[in-house]
């Protein structure tokens, strides 16, 4: 599907949501006393990726790879090493695997992915076990690195891993995990804003 066709496939509501999100992000950037163009680029790419992921388009996962790299660089600058490691070493590889998974599971030969409506007991057990192990390991790594706001950074790792896992499994519940992660990220970045 060509880029022009991708945007044409959006409903009026989706176009309005996407455009209003771009406007809000850009307005926040313009009102900020410091102009960090890398953060603006990452935010605009992230907003666009989310629209296409919500549509079930593989291009959204490809955009996530770019977003993860940019966000990792930004996180390094703010000494949020947990975010940096999470996005560069976990989210990026899982986004690449998701691209492969989504390409292998098209919905009726369309550009959309086939949704996996129900996770098996084994998949849920693996998800919860891996989340616990990854969170525990990251806690000690982040502590050793002197990560700012260690507890929230560790919680962000857990929610980010859950969201990535559910996206890889093509589960509709990925959105709830990302919403949880976004809530934690809001706290982290508010704390960063207070400090700098």
Buried (B, 14 or more C-beta within 10 A) or exposed (E): EEEEEBBEBBEEEBEEBBEEBBEEBEEEBEEEEEEEEEBBBBBBBBBBBBBBBBBBBBBBBBBBBBBBBBBBBBBBEBBBBBBBBBBBEBBBBBBBBBBEBBEEBBEEEEBBBBEBEEBEEEBEEBBEEEBEEBBEEBBEBBEEBEBBBBEBBBBBBBBBBBBBBBBBBBBEBBBBBBEBBBEBBEBBBEBBEEEE
